[in-house]
Amino acid sequence: IPKWLGDTFGLQSDVSRSLVLGNLYGLVYFHLQDDLVDGDISQENQLPAIHLRTILYQNWLTEYVRLFEPSSMFWSQFALFMAQWERATARSNTQPEISFQAYVNRNYLELAERAAPLKICCVATCLLTQREHLIANLTNALDHLHVASVLLDHACDWLEDLEMGRYNTFIHYVSETPQVLSNYELNRRLVYEELWMGAAASPYFDLAIHHLDCATEMIETVECFELLEYVRLFKQNLDAYEEQMVQNAKDALHQATIHIFGTLSQG
């Protein structure tokens, strides 16, 4: 993203490289931190991971310190997006106490906050090219893009999350039953019923498409065509995954039907 924006806004190549490098440090840092929080790193690798996390954070911050004075508005934006990420991390595995529809209607931005640090490089690029007026549309576009990304990721990972007892929006869409291990069989059955006999989660994927459309409208005002192309390809992948999920459900139902009637005929 900083490379695409830097090219669009005519940012000096050395400054653009610095933003790209800083963004890379930051993304790896947050990915590592998320893995630590989610328990995806083995016990013997936790201490090295913590050391690496510290180094990445320091390198990430160093790139911005070189570019912005302490009085720059960049740092207030930096603090805002870090606070959003910290809040999202703290509640990442907590299921909302309201229905899925109420949650996405009133609190959809919460789904984007775990990716909030990605907005930091966008603010940096806008400030360095005197395009402060584009910050709101660009960061709002990324929020919508991140919501769609979370919705797709959770649709892909619903069974794994269910097995691990982690909150998942796709399961929440299907079932308001708490996503704890004791409800594993019930929630799994409800998901399969939705895929086999319900609307095949079409409204869920329509919601993701809606957020991609919102992102597209806002990115068009920024005129970053590489980012627009990314959203277009994302939308294609989303459509393809929805079709594949529906087809897989149909195939599974077909095989189950053959098995049941085959067993009955043999009996």
C-alpha positions as CSV (number, residue, x, y, z in Angstrom):
1,I,0.0,0.0,0.0
2,P,2.7,2.6,0.8
3,K,4.4,1.8,-2.6
4,W,1.1,2.2,-4.5
5,L,0.2,5.4,-2.7
6,G,3.8,6.7,-3.0
7,D,3.7,6.2,-6.8
8,T,0.3,7.7,-7.1
9,F,1.2,10.8,-5.1
10,G,4.7,11.3,-6.5
11,L,6.5,10.6,-3.3
12,Q,10.3,10.5,-3.5
13,S,11.6,7.0,-4.1
14,D,13.9,6.9,-1.1
15,V,11.1,8.0,1.2
16,S,8.7,5.5,-0.4
17,R,11.2,2.7,0.3
18,S,11.5,3.8,3.9
19,L,7.7,3.6,4.3
20,V,7.6,0.2,2.6
21,L,10.3,-1.1,4.8
22,G,8.7,0.3,7.9
23,N,5.3,-1.2,6.9
24,L,7.0,-4.6,6.4
25,Y,8.5,-4.5,9.9
26,G,5.1,-3.5,11.3
27,L,3.2,-6.2,9.5
28,V,5.5,-9.0,10.6
29,Y,5.5,-7.6,14.2
30,F,1.7,-7.6,14.4
31,H,1.4,-11.0,12.8
32,L,3.9,-12.4,15.3
33,Q,2.0,-10.7,18.2
34,D,-1.3,-12.1,17.0
35,D,0.3,-15.6,16.9
36,L,1.5,-15.2,20.4
37,V,-1.9,-14.0,21.6
38,D,-3.7,-16.8,19.8
39,G,-1.4,-19.5,21.2
40,D,-0.1,-20.5,17.8
41,I,3.6,-20.5,18.8
42,S,5.0,-23.5,20.7
43,Q,6.3,-23.1,24.2
44,E,10.0,-23.5,23.2
45,N,9.6,-20.8,20.5
46,Q,7.8,-18.2,22.6
47,L,10.9,-16.5,24.0
48,P,12.7,-16.1,20.6
49,A,9.4,-14.9,19.2
50,I,9.1,-12.2,22.0
51,H,12.7,-11.1,21.3
52,L,12.1,-10.9,17.5
53,R,8.8,-9.0,18.2
54,T,10.7,-6.3,20.2
55,I,13.3,-5.9,17.4
56,L,10.7,-5.6,14.7
57,Y,8.8,-3.0,16.7
58,Q,11.9,-0.9,17.2
59,N,12.9,-1.1,13.6
60,W,9.3,-0.2,12.5
61,L,9.2,2.8,14.8
62,T,12.7,4.0,13.7
63,E,11.5,4.5,10.1
64,Y,8.8,6.9,11.2
65,V,11.0,8.7,13.7
66,R,13.3,9.6,10.8
67,L,10.4,11.1,8.8
68,F,8.2,13.0,11.3
69,E,8.9,15.6,14.0
70,P,7.5,14.9,17.5
71,S,4.9,17.7,16.9
72,S,3.6,16.1,13.7
73,M,-0.1,15.1,13.7
74,F,1.2,11.7,12.5
75,W,1.9,10.7,16.1
76,S,-1.6,11.3,17.3
77,Q,-2.9,9.2,14.4
78,F,-0.3,6.5,15.2
79,A,-1.5,6.4,18.8
80,L,-5.2,6.2,17.7
81,F,-4.6,3.2,15.4
82,M,-2.4,1.5,17.9
83,A,-5.2,1.9,20.5
84,Q,-7.7,0.4,18.1
85,W,-5.5,-2.6,17.5
86,E,-4.9,-3.1,21.3
87,R,-8.7,-2.9,21.9
88,A,-9.3,-5.4,19.1
89,T,-6.6,-7.8,20.4
90,A,-8.1,-7.8,23.9
91,R,-11.5,-8.8,22.7
92,S,-10.5,-11.0,19.7
93,N,-11.9,-14.2,21.2
94,T,-14.9,-12.7,22.9
95,Q,-18.2,-13.4,21.3
96,P,-20.6,-10.3,21.2
97,E,-23.6,-10.7,23.4
98,I,-25.9,-9.5,20.6
99,S,-27.1,-11.1,17.4
100,F,-24.8,-11.1,14.4
101,Q,-27.0,-8.7,12.5
102,A,-27.1,-6.2,15.3
103,Y,-23.4,-6.5,15.7
104,V,-22.5,-5.8,12.1
105,N,-25.1,-3.0,11.9
106,R,-23.7,-1.2,15.0
107,N,-20.2,-2.4,15.6
108,Y,-18.9,-3.5,12.2
109,L,-15.8,-1.3,12.6
110,E,-14.7,-3.5,15.5
111,L,-14.0,-6.2,12.9
112,A,-11.5,-3.9,11.2
113,E,-9.6,-2.8,14.2
114,R,-7.2,-5.7,14.4
115,A,-5.8,-4.4,11.1
116,A,-5.8,-0.8,12.2
117,P,-2.0,-0.4,12.1
118,L,-2.0,-0.8,8.3
119,K,-3.7,2.7,8.2
120,I,-0.5,4.2,9.7
121,C,1.5,4.0,6.5
122,C,-1.4,5.6,4.6
123,V,-1.5,8.6,7.0
124,A,2.3,8.9,6.6
125,T,2.1,8.9,2.8
126,C,-0.7,11.5,2.8
127,L,1.2,13.8,5.2
128,L,4.5,13.5,3.4
129,T,2.8,14.5,0.1
130,Q,0.6,17.3,1.6
131,R,-2.6,15.3,1.0
132,E,-4.1,15.5,4.5
133,H,-7.6,15.9,2.9
134,L,-7.4,12.3,1.6
135,I,-6.7,10.7,5.0
136,A,-10.4,10.2,6.1
137,N,-11.5,8.6,2.8
138,L,-8.4,6.4,2.6
139,T,-8.5,5.1,6.2
140,N,-12.3,4.6,6.0
141,A,-11.8,2.6,2.8
142,L,-9.2,0.4,4.5
143,D,-11.7,-0.2,7.4
144,H,-14.3,-1.4,4.9
145,L,-11.7,-3.5,3.1
146,H,-10.6,-5.0,6.5
147,V,-14.2,-5.9,7.4
148,A,-14.6,-7.8,4.2
149,S,-11.3,-9.5,4.8
150,V,-12.3,-10.7,8.2
151,L,-15.6,-12.0,7.0
152,L,-13.9,-14.0,4.3
153,D,-11.1,-15.3,6.6
154,H,-13.7,-16.4,9.1
155,A,-15.7,-18.2,6.4
156,C,-12.5,-20.0,5.4
157,D,-11.5,-20.8,9.0
158,W,-14.8,-21.5,10.7
159,L,-14.2,-25.2,11.4
160,E,-10.7,-24.6,12.8
161,D,-11.9,-21.8,15.0
162,L,-14.8,-23.9,16.2
163,E,-12.4,-26.7,17.2
164,M,-10.2,-24.2,19.0
165,G,-13.0,-22.4,20.8
166,R,-12.2,-19.1,19.0
167,Y,-14.8,-16.5,18.1
168,N,-15.8,-16.6,14.4
169,T,-18.2,-14.3,12.6
170,F,-19.3,-17.0,10.2
171,I,-20.5,-19.2,13.0
172,H,-22.1,-16.2,14.7
173,Y,-24.0,-15.5,11.5
174,V,-25.4,-19.0,11.6
175,S,-25.8,-19.5,15.3
176,E,-26.2,-17.3,18.4
177,T,-25.2,-20.3,20.6
178,P,-21.9,-19.4,22.4
179,Q,-18.9,-20.7,20.6
180,V,-17.5,-22.8,23.4
181,L,-16.2,-26.3,23.1
182,S,-19.2,-27.7,24.9
183,N,-21.4,-26.4,22.0
184,Y,-19.1,-27.7,19.3
185,E,-21.4,-30.4,17.8
186,L,-24.4,-28.1,17.9
187,N,-22.7,-25.2,16.1
188,R,-21.1,-27.5,13.6
189,R,-24.5,-29.0,12.8
190,L,-26.1,-25.5,12.4
191,V,-23.4,-24.5,10.0
192,Y,-23.9,-27.6,7.8
193,E,-27.6,-27.1,7.9
194,E,-27.1,-23.5,6.6
195,L,-24.9,-24.7,3.8
196,W,-26.9,-27.7,2.8
197,M,-30.5,-26.6,3.5
198,G,-30.5,-22.9,4.1
199,A,-29.4,-19.9,2.1
200,A,-25.8,-21.2,1.7
201,A,-24.6,-18.2,3.7
202,S,-25.4,-15.9,0.7
203,P,-26.5,-12.9,2.9
204,Y,-23.1,-13.2,4.8
205,F,-21.1,-13.0,1.6
206,D,-23.4,-10.2,0.3
207,L,-22.4,-8.2,3.4
208,A,-18.7,-8.7,2.5
209,I,-19.4,-7.5,-1.0
210,H,-21.2,-4.4,0.4
211,H,-18.1,-3.4,2.3
212,L,-15.9,-4.0,-0.7
213,D,-18.2,-1.7,-2.7
214,C,-17.9,1.0,0.0
215,A,-14.1,0.7,-0.1
216,T,-14.1,1.0,-3.9
217,E,-16.2,4.3,-3.7
218,M,-13.7,5.8,-1.3
219,I,-10.6,4.7,-3.1
220,E,-11.9,6.2,-6.3
221,T,-11.7,9.6,-4.7
222,V,-8.0,8.9,-3.9
223,E,-7.4,7.7,-7.5
224,C,-5.0,5.0,-6.5
225,F,-5.6,2.5,-9.3
226,E,-3.3,-0.2,-7.9
227,L,-5.4,-0.3,-4.8
228,L,-8.6,-0.3,-6.8
229,E,-7.3,-3.3,-8.8
230,Y,-6.5,-5.1,-5.5
231,V,-10.1,-4.6,-4.3
232,R,-11.4,-5.9,-7.7
233,L,-9.3,-9.1,-7.4
234,F,-10.3,-9.5,-3.8
235,K,-14.0,-9.3,-4.9
236,Q,-13.3,-12.0,-7.5
237,N,-11.7,-14.3,-4.9
238,L,-14.6,-13.7,-2.5
239,D,-17.1,-14.7,-5.3
240,A,-15.1,-17.7,-6.1
241,Y,-14.9,-18.9,-2.5
242,E,-18.6,-18.5,-2.0
243,E,-19.3,-20.5,-5.1
244,Q,-16.8,-23.2,-4.0
245,M,-18.3,-23.4,-0.5
246,V,-21.8,-23.8,-2.0
247,Q,-20.6,-26.5,-4.4
248,N,-18.8,-28.3,-1.6
249,A,-21.9,-28.3,0.5
250,K,-24.0,-29.7,-2.4
251,D,-21.4,-32.4,-3.1
252,A,-21.3,-33.4,0.6
253,L,-25.2,-33.5,0.7
254,H,-25.2,-35.6,-2.5
255,Q,-22.7,-38.1,-1.1
256,A,-24.6,-38.3,2.2
257,T,-27.8,-39.0,0.3
258,I,-26.2,-41.7,-1.7
259,H,-24.8,-43.3,1.5
260,I,-28.1,-43.2,3.3
261,F,-30.2,-44.6,0.5
262,G,-27.5,-47.1,-0.4
263,T,-27.4,-48.3,3.2
264,L,-31.2,-48.5,3.3
265,S,-31.4,-50.5,0.1
266,Q,-28.8,-53.0,1.4
267,G,-30.8,-53.3,4.6
